Amino acid sequence: MIRLENLTKKFSDVVAVDNVNLTIEDAEILTLLGPSGCGKTTTLRCIAGFVKPDGGEVYFGDKRVTELEPEKRGIGMVFQSYALWPHMTVFDNLGFGLKIRHVPSSEIKSRVERALDLVRLGTLGQRFPRQLSGGQQQRVALARALVMEPSVLLLDEPLSNLDAKLREEMRFEIKDLQRRLKITTVYVTHDQAEALVLSDRIALMNQGKLVQVSSPRELYDKPRDKFIASFIGLAAFIEGIVESFDLEKSVAVVATSDNLKIHVHAKDIKKGQEVTISVRPEHIRLVDAENVGGPNTFEGHVEQLAYLGNIVDYRIKVGNWIVRAQTGTDQVYQSGQKVGVWFNPERVSLVTR
């Protein structure tokens, strides 16, 4: 288990990590997610020991490791650049760290072979990094971290140099490997899809602070504020005032400045309260314009559309607002066409501004 207590790190006047408190459970894979400059990599480097915090503590289990050197923390680290020795074979890249720790040659051989088998590179030990594809080099970097048999695995945007298809494949491979080894893992990325696929939990950061720590599904379905809703997935935001609230049914009617009346499931709100509604593309259904009518169905106009193979992605103007909708390709509405737009009241959510 990894525990961060009031972790703080400053660079000159910039607070990169701002009083972060976080517990990462044994055998869990937790992703530090957020935009560039939010503090996620600095937090990871504090865990690794490459950066000394200005305040707070880092614990591995019950052991305080805040001042401990990286090589004494029992970590495995995978970097964005892979950092492989170009003049060494794959085998020697993996065995180098064991060799300088005076591990016997026979044990080095067995551990390197085992690590290469784990990442499905068992036949490539005598190749040099230049003879490998990007995906194979990434696997070598992962195997080099695993060969040290670490108690904690730290990964700093390890897939960012791969093409989109290979990156998608490697997400599942890393998750499967982590499950089999049951190793506590902290993964840093700015890629929301990567985080959603890989993580047991996601710690979303912004401006050095943790803004929400939860499961991928909860983070997506129940974002605490507008920043979170906008960073995870696609969402349109509509502002209005609570016109009425049915406490028994937990349904509010929100009126917008252009007189839309939007029904939304909600709790702990009051009549007259100013609110922001978050609507995701998959919670919108398009119907023919003549079918407009009933709660949460509005007239809209297709502003733009993009054909993405399996879906069509629309930008639609509803009143004074632009929303995104995604549908199958069986029926395609054209740019400028009038359509009916239905918001699912059970999936529309309220977020704090």
N, C-alpha and C positions, 0 to 999 in steps of 0.2 A: 504494500500500500504506500502511496505517495501522499504526503500532506504538505500543503503550502499554508503558512500562517502569516497574514499581514505582509505578504511579499511586496516589496517596493524597489524600483530601480529607476534612477534618473540619469539622463545624459545632458549635462549642463542644466538648462532651465526646462528641459522637456522631461515630463514624467512618463516613462515608457511603460512601466508596470505600476499600477496605483492601488496598493493595499489589497492585493488579491488573496482570497481565502478559498482553498479548493482541496477536496479530497478525491484521489483517484484510487479506486478499489483494487484489491488483488485480482490479477488476471483480466482486468477490464481494459478495453481499448477506448480511450477518451481522446477526442479531437479538439484542439484549440483552433477555433475558426474565427475569421474576421477579415476586414479589409486591410490593405497594406498600411503599415505603421500603427496598427492597433495594439501591439505589444505581445503578440503570440509567440514570435520567435525568441524574443528576449526572455519571456517566461520559460520557454523550453531550455534555453541556454543557462538560466539560473538553476533549473532542475539538474542539468547535466554537469554544472560546475564550471562552465566556460566563462560565465559572467557572475561576478560577486554582487549580491543584492546590497542596496544601501539600507534596507530595513527588512525585518521579518525573518522567517525561518523556513528551511526545507527539511522535511523528515522522510526517510525511507523506513516504513514500519515505525518502530519506536526510536529509531536511531536518528539523531540530529546530524545532518550532513552538510549544513550550510557552508562551513569552512573547508570541507573535505575536497581534495583534488579530484578531478574527473576520473582518473585511472583507479581511484580507490573507492568509487561509488558502485561498481558492479553494473555499469550501464553498457548498452550497445547503441551506437549512434549511426544513423543513415542520413547523409547529407544530400542536398539538392544536386550538387555537382558530382556525386558518386565518390570523388577523391581517390580514385584507384591509381596505384603506381604503374605508369605506362611501361617501365622496363622490366616489370615482374610478370610472371605468368599468373593466371587465375589462382592456381594452387598456392603460389608464393605470396600473393596478395592476402589470401586468407590466413596463411600460416605465420605471417610476419609478426603479428601481435603476440601469438603464442610463443614464438621463438625468443623474443626479447624478454619474455617472462620465464624463460628457461624450462618450458614444458618439454618433456622427452620427445624425441623424434617420432617414436612409434605412436604416441598419443596424438601428436600433431597430425600425423597422417590419417588416423581414424576419425578425428574430429573434423578435419577439413573435408574428408570424403562424405561424412555424415551431413555436414552443412550444405555441400553441393547437391547431394541427393534431395535435401529438403526443398531446394529451390529449382529442382529439375535441371541441373547443369552437371550431372555426374560425369559426363564424357568430355567436358570442355576444360578440365583442369590445367592442361598444358598450353592452352591458347593465351595470347596476350590481349589486353583490353581492346587494342585497336582492331582485333580480329572478331570482335563481338558486336552485335547490334545494340542499340540503345536499351532495349528491354532486357537483354542478357547482361549488360553492364549494371543495370539497376538490380538485377537478381544477385550479381556478384557482391555488390555493396551491401545488400541485405544479408547474404550468407556470411560476409566478413564480420558483421555485427553479431550474428547468431553464434558463430564459432567460438566466441568468448564465453558462451553460456551465461549471458547477463541475467540479472533479476529484473531489469527494467530495459525496455526497448524504446528509443526515442527516434522519431522520424521527422525531418524538417523538409517539407514539400518534396518528397522523393520522386514524385511522378511528373513534376512540372516540365521536365525536358522531353517527355515522350509525346508522341502524336496521340490524337484523341482516342482512336480505337484501341491502341495498346494501353493507354492510361486506364481505360474502362476495364480491360481484362485484368490489369495488375491490381486494381482495387479489390477484386474478388479473391485473387491469389493471396494478397497480404492478409485479408480478413480470415481466409481459410487457414493460413499458416499460423496466425495468432491464436486461433481457436484450438488448433492441435497442440501448440506448445504451451498454451495457458500462461502467457507471459504478459505482465503489466505493460501496457503500451500507451505512449503519448504521441499523438500524430498532429503535426501542424500543417494547415492548408488554408488557402483563401477560396478554394473551390467548394461551393456548397454541395454539389452532387457527390463529390468525393466524401465529404463529411457524412452525408446522409447514408451512404452505402456502408461505410466502414465502421461507424461508431456504435458503441453501447450507449454512450452519452456524448453530447456536444457542449463545449464551453464556449459560448460566443462572446467575443471581446470587442470593445470599441473604446478608443482613446485611453487605453491602458487599464480599463475596468472590465470585470466580468458583468455582462448585462443579463445573461440567462444561461443556466446550466440545466439541461434536461435531455430526455431521450430525443432522437431525431423526430419521431412522430409528434411528440408534444411541442417541440420547438416550431414545427411547421404548422400544426393545427391550432396552437394556443400561444402565439407570440405575445409577449408582454407589452410591447410598444411598437410604434410605427417603424423605427429603425430595424427591429428584428423582423417584422413582417416583410419589409422591403428587401432585406438582405437575403432571406431564405425564400427561394422561389420567386414567382412573379405575383404581383398584387397591384390592384388599383385601389386608390383611397378616395373616399367620398365623405365630405364633412357635412354635418347637420346638427339638428337639435332634437332631443327626445320629445316627441309630441304627446305620446301616451305610453304607459307601461302596464301590462297585465301581469301582476305578480304571480297569480296562480299558474298561468301558462308560461311564465318567464319569456314573454314576447314583448319587444318594444317596437314602436313605430317611430322611425326617424324621418323628419322632414328636412329637405335640403332647401337651399336658397332659390333653386329653380323649380320648387314645388314637387319634387319626387317624394313619394311616401314609401320608405323601405322598411319591411318587416325583418326583424333580426332577433334571434334568441339571445337573451342577455340576463345577467344577474347584477344586483347591487348598483343599479343606476336609478336616476330620479328624473321625473318629468321636468323639462326645461334645461337639462344638462347638455352641454356641447360635447359632441362625440365625433370620432372618426371611424368610418366603416372600412374594413379591409375585405376586398372581394378577389378571390383567386380565379384564374381562367377556367379551371376544371369545375368550379362551382357555378358556372354560368351556362345556361342552355339557350341556344338560338332557335327561334321558330319563325315561320313565315309571318310577314307583317300583319296579315289579316287576322292572325290568332292572338293579337295583343289584347289583354284583358285579364283581370284577376290580380291578386296580391303579387307584388314583386315582379310584374311583367311590364316592361316599358318599351316604347318605340325607340329604335336606334338607327343609326346610319353607318354603314361600313366605310371607314376612312381608309384603311389599308388592309391588305392580306398578304400572307406569305405561305406558299405551298412547301411543306417540310417532308413530303413523302408519305408518312403515315397519318399526319394531321395537317389541318389548315389553321394558321395562327392569325387571328383578326385583331385589329384595333378598331373599336366601335365607339362612336360618340352617342352617349345617352344623356339627354339634357345638356348641361354644360361640362360633363365629365367624360374622360376617355377611359374605357375599360378594355381589358384583353379577354378574348374568348378563344378556346381551341376546340375544334370539332373534327370528326372523321372526314373522309374525303368523298363520302357517298353523295352529299349535297354541298355544293360550294356556292356561297353568296359572293356577289361581285362588288368591286369598289363602287361606292356611291349608292348601293342598293339599300332600301329600307328593310329593316328586320325587326322581329320581336326579340327582346332580351329578357330572360328570366333569371333572377338571382335566387339561389337555394337558401331559404331563410334559416335552415338548420346549420349551414356551413359558412354563411356570412358572419364575420366576427367584428367585435368592437375592440379597438386598440387605443391606448393613451396617446395623446399627441406629443 
